[in-house]
């Protein structure tokens, strides 16, 4: 289930970069559709800033409660599990490593 979040964030990042190529502004209204929508297991946050940066995150619920993932414009990935972290990658299970 954690792969759902990382896949959604990675796809959103690609779409934001493509939109930026067209508009030269991540905060442009046309880029709003690139932000992932909440699913049954993860709630997403998409912050598109006027200074040409963005931050994407996913917070788990239910079976994946305690997991959170984030990525930014520099492709810096972080994840936490039950408050442990953040680590500089996307850990997709309690025992996985970077």
FENSUL-V324528 format. One record per pair of residues at least 24 apart in sequence whose C-alpha atoms are under 8 Angstrom apart, sorted by the first residue. I is the first residue (numbers start at 1). GAP is how many residues later the second one is. D is the distance in Angstrom with one decimal. If there is no record, write none. Layout:
[[I,GAP,D] [I,GAP,D]]
This chain:
[[1,40,7.5] [1,63,7.1] [2,62,6.9] [2,65,7.7] [2,90,5.3] [2,91,7.3] [3,89,6.5] [5,37,6.6] [5,53,6.1] [5,64,7.2] [6,63,7.0] [6,84,7.3] [8,28,6.3] [9,27,7.1] [9,47,6.6] [9,48,7.1] [9,49,7.6] [9,61,7.6] [9,62,7.1] [12,24,6.2] [13,43,7.9] [13,59,8.0] [13,60,7.6] [25,25,7.2] [25,27,6.1] [26,24,7.1] [26,26,5.8] [26,27,6.8] [26,28,7.1] [27,25,7.6]]
